[in-house]
Amino acid sequence: MAKIMAVNAGSSSLKFKLYEMPEEKVICSGIAERIGHEDAIFSYKYNGEKTETICSIPDHALAVEMLLEALVDEGIVKSLDEIKGIGHRIVQGGSYFSHSVEFNADTEKKIESLIPLAPLHNAAHLIGFRAFKKALPNVGQIAVFDTAFHQTMEPQDYLFPINYEYYEKYGIRRYGAHGTSHLYLSQAGASYLKPGQNKMIICHIGSGASITAVKDGKCVATSMGLTPLGGIMMGTRSGDMDPSVFNEIVKVTGKSSEEVFQELNKKSGILGVSGVSNDTRDVEAAANNGDKRAILAIQLYARRIADYIGQYYVRLGGCDLLIFSAGVGENAPMYRAKVLDNIKEALGVEYSEDLNQEMRFGKEGLISTKDSKIQVAVIPTDEEVMIARDCVSILNIK
């Protein structure tokens, strides 16, 4: 038996699980969320009890410090030396990585070079890696890439309709993200399929969000593009839009292209439309109080997700199972209902309002009724167990 730490650093969060492997028993799990906010939340579960602290967490480095201190202070581990391996989720592997690898100087350098393709993530991943390396210098660490699952896409699904030279010379193409989650969900969702069924549309909807069309367990198409800025509208990201909008904003505001690019990454999406927050919980509360921009942001958000579901329904030639997962997909019934209401008439989806309300906070199951032409399931994702498995395999931990 060996203790393995699986780390999943998002744009505004640091999720972790400490495993006993190979049993895949979770010893402790937790999350630092709303990183960058004064009212950030650090919480963890151990021995069936949850501890939560609300405080300022300005960056991921402090979140790592809090995590390691809690493990020792609460007696979860007697010493940090008990941890034998650490696996990190990495959003962007570019063309360098088609599978998980051990961290070394070359791996670190390549991940750093790909920061422009995942500006809200790759830098955070490296902060996490370096913080753990400083605290546990003798512990092996691996990188698990979100882009790997999407390598099965065909050229007509990953190429952009631009000068082909940009792909040949610079590798500009669709890479996707959240692949580790989509892989896990495609495997977990298989238990809901009936004989002869093989088509899934997976909605990983959190602060960052992506939708993937899966057939026979393989990625056919995915919404995120060259960077995590593409695809559906997200917490702070615009998602897909008319490319000329970028040039027009530069022209009318006098801002630099880099300034506008950062705005599209960090000040757009739900935050930009609502003017309230990038957190869907805050926006939902504002909408319930009659805030018109918050209501509009929710309507736009649901419509963009529905549009992609419709697109992938056509791409797959139908759909046997629609999966909702990740922070919003797992825990926000109102947002799920808004999406399903958008596709209900066209795709024959029927869902139970009671089941939809019930499926949250870790619960898994169908929310569709027997009359629905497509099964709809809420399945909590588990990127961390996939990371832990790769950690044991790559580092040859016994």
Summary of the structure (lengths in Angstrom):
residues: 398
radius of gyration: 20.6
end to end distance: 6.7
largest distance: 61.0
contacts: 1367
relative contact order: 0.12
helix: 43%
strand: 22%
